[in-house]
Structure formats: structure tokens, C-alpha cells
Amino acid sequence: MTTAFYPGSFDPMTNGHLDVLVQALNVASHVVVGVGIHPGKAPMFSFDERADLIRQCLADALPKREADVSVVSFDCLAVDAARKFGANLLVRGLRDGSDFDYEMQLAGMNRQLAQDVQTVFIPAGTASRPITATLVRQIAAMGGDVSAFVPKPVLKALTSRRSA
């Protein structure tokens, strides 16, 4: 069984994140989604909320693959978390050339730190390329329509958060 570790903040999960997760399930039999927890940052959604949203989005997109995905939190290096959760692949999504340049540097460093963990780049689909969680948060906070950028469970959570 091949296990992949897909790290990120997922605050909130976007259509791009979901696209990469679905593609990762074509490469690995099990994907561990690692939600990074950074003590100095104040996320929009708690870890539990993000984990629940990731599970809901996957259930909508690939109901037969729900059991093939775990959602965990981590607060260490991604390669260390990958090892901790038994993954030999580290999944990184790519949107454009600037992502590629940064991710190549990261992959090189990760290879030096953990030769047993292979980085795999997965390109986001064309429609997902301009989407970032940061932009989604900003647009949503200003009352903009983010329905084209996030899965339905996330849209519902953002709308609920905005009206609260």
C-alpha cells in the first residue's frame, strides 16, 4: 500500500485543494491530509472544523474513497510528519511557474532531510490555478462571492461564518 502525505493549511479547503487530493488518490492507495497547525497564526477555521470540511468535501466528490483518506494535524516539518504517519510520498500541488520554482527548492531540501520520502508534484486543473485560500478568505471577508472557488460544504461554512 502506498501512502501519501498531503500537507497544507486548508483554511479553507478550496477547489484546488480538492482537485489535488482527488488526483493524489490516483497515485496512492491512502492519502493522509496533514493540516498544519502554527501557534503564531489565527486561522479562520479550527483544526476540527477544517478536518470536518475536508471529509465532507471528499464525501461529496468521491464517496467510495472516503476510507482511503485520513485527516491529521501536524506542527513539525512536513517530511517528519510524512514519516510519522507512514507516508513515503509527499504530495505538493502546483498552480503555476512560481509555485514550481518554490516547490523545487522545497523538494530539494526535503530530499536532503528525508531520502526515503519522495515528493510528487500534482498540477491543479486549469479552473483551480488562480485559487488560493488566502484570496478566498479575503474575498469572503469582504462579502464577495466565492462559490466558484470552494466546494459546497466550505461555501456553506463561510456563509454561516459571515452571517454569525
C-alpha positions as CSV (number, residue, x, y, z in Angstrom):
1,M,0.0,0.0,0.0
2,T,1.4,3.4,-1.0
3,T,0.6,6.2,1.5
4,A,0.9,9.8,0.5
5,F,1.1,12.8,2.9
6,Y,-0.6,16.0,1.5
7,P,0.3,18.9,3.8
8,G,-1.3,22.4,3.9
9,S,-3.3,24.8,5.9
10,F,-6.6,24.1,4.2
11,D,-8.0,27.3,5.7
12,P,-10.4,26.9,4.0
13,M,-10.2,24.0,1.6
14,T,-10.5,25.2,-2.0
15,N,-11.5,23.6,-5.2
16,G,-7.8,23.5,-6.0
17,H,-7.0,21.5,-2.8
18,L,-9.8,19.1,-3.6
19,D,-8.6,18.7,-7.2
20,V,-5.1,17.8,-5.9
21,L,-6.5,15.4,-3.3
22,V,-8.6,13.6,-5.9
23,Q,-5.6,13.3,-8.2
24,A,-3.4,12.1,-5.3
25,L,-5.8,9.2,-4.8
26,N,-4.9,8.1,-8.3
27,V,-1.2,7.9,-7.3
28,A,-1.5,6.5,-3.7
29,S,-3.9,4.0,-2.2
30,H,-4.1,6.1,1.0
31,V,-3.7,9.8,1.5
32,V,-3.1,11.5,4.8
33,V,-4.1,15.1,4.7
34,G,-1.9,17.0,7.1
35,V,-3.5,20.2,8.4
36,G,-0.6,22.4,9.5
37,I,-1.0,24.0,12.9
38,H,1.0,27.1,13.5
39,P,0.8,28.6,17.1
40,G,1.5,32.1,15.8
41,K,-1.3,32.1,13.3
42,A,-5.0,32.6,13.9
43,P,-6.8,30.5,11.4
44,M,-10.4,31.3,10.2
45,F,-11.4,27.7,11.0
46,S,-10.2,25.5,13.8
47,F,-8.5,22.2,13.1
48,D,-11.6,20.2,13.9
49,E,-13.7,22.4,11.5
50,R,-11.1,22.1,8.7
51,A,-10.9,18.3,9.2
52,D,-14.7,18.1,9.0
53,L,-14.9,20.2,5.9
54,I,-12.1,18.1,4.2
55,R,-14.1,15.0,5.0
56,Q,-17.4,16.5,3.8
57,C,-15.8,17.7,0.5
58,L,-14.2,14.3,-0.2
59,A,-17.5,12.5,0.6
60,D,-19.2,14.7,-2.0
61,A,-16.5,14.3,-4.6
62,L,-15.5,10.7,-4.1
63,P,-17.9,8.9,-1.7
64,K,-16.3,5.5,-2.4
65,R,-12.8,6.7,-1.4
66,E,-13.6,8.3,2.0
67,A,-11.9,5.4,3.8
68,D,-8.8,6.0,1.8
69,V,-8.2,9.4,3.4
70,S,-7.2,10.4,6.9
71,V,-7.0,13.9,8.2
72,V,-4.5,14.7,10.9
73,S,-2.8,17.8,12.4
74,F,0.9,18.4,12.4
75,D,3.2,21.1,13.8
76,C,6.6,19.9,12.5
77,L,8.4,19.6,9.2
78,A,6.2,18.1,6.5
79,V,8.8,15.3,5.8
80,D,8.9,14.4,9.6
81,A,5.1,14.3,9.6
82,A,5.1,12.2,6.5
83,R,7.3,9.7,8.2
84,K,5.3,9.8,11.4
85,F,2.1,8.9,9.5
86,G,3.8,6.2,7.4
87,A,3.9,8.0,4.1
88,N,6.6,7.5,1.5
89,L,5.2,10.2,-0.8
90,L,4.8,13.9,-0.2
91,V,2.2,15.5,-2.4
92,R,2.6,19.1,-3.5
93,G,0.1,20.9,-5.7
94,L,1.3,23.2,-8.4
95,R,-0.6,26.1,-9.8
96,D,2.0,27.9,-11.9
97,G,5.6,28.5,-12.6
98,S,6.2,30.5,-9.4
99,D,4.8,27.5,-7.4
100,F,7.1,25.2,-9.4
101,D,10.3,27.2,-8.6
102,Y,9.4,27.4,-4.9
103,E,8.3,23.7,-4.7
104,M,11.5,22.6,-6.4
105,Q,13.6,24.3,-3.7
106,L,11.4,22.7,-1.1
107,A,11.7,19.3,-2.7
108,G,15.4,19.5,-2.8
109,M,15.6,20.4,0.9
110,N,13.2,17.7,1.8
111,R,15.2,15.2,-0.2
112,Q,18.3,16.1,1.9
113,L,16.3,15.7,5.1
114,A,14.4,12.5,4.2
115,Q,15.7,10.5,1.3
116,D,13.0,7.9,2.0
117,V,10.2,10.4,1.2
118,Q,9.6,11.2,-2.4
119,T,8.0,14.5,-3.4
120,V,5.3,14.2,-6.1
121,F,4.0,17.3,-7.9
122,I,0.4,17.3,-8.9
123,P,-0.8,20.1,-11.2
124,A,-4.0,21.8,-10.3
125,G,-6.7,21.8,-13.0
126,T,-7.0,24.9,-15.2
127,A,-10.0,26.2,-13.4
128,S,-8.3,25.8,-10.0
129,R,-5.0,27.5,-10.8
130,P,-5.8,31.1,-9.7
131,I,-7.3,30.0,-6.4
132,T,-5.6,30.4,-3.1
133,A,-7.0,30.0,0.4
134,T,-5.7,33.5,1.3
135,L,-7.7,35.1,-1.6
136,V,-10.8,33.1,-0.7
137,R,-10.6,34.3,2.9
138,Q,-10.1,37.9,1.8
139,I,-13.0,37.8,-0.8
140,A,-15.3,36.1,1.7
141,A,-14.5,38.5,4.5
142,M,-15.5,41.4,2.2
143,G,-18.8,39.8,1.3
144,G,-17.7,38.6,-2.2
145,D,-19.0,35.5,-4.0
146,V,-16.5,32.6,-3.5
147,S,-18.9,29.9,-4.8
148,A,-16.6,29.3,-7.9
149,F,-13.6,28.7,-5.7
150,V,-14.7,26.4,-2.9
151,P,-16.6,23.1,-2.6
152,K,-20.2,23.4,-1.4
153,P,-19.6,22.4,2.3
154,V,-16.9,25.1,2.5
155,L,-19.2,27.7,0.9
156,K,-21.9,26.8,3.5
157,A,-19.4,27.2,6.3
158,L,-18.1,30.5,5.0
159,T,-21.6,31.8,4.5
160,S,-22.6,30.7,8.1
161,R,-19.4,32.3,9.5
162,R,-20.2,35.6,7.7
163,S,-23.8,35.8,8.9
164,A,-22.9,35.0,12.5
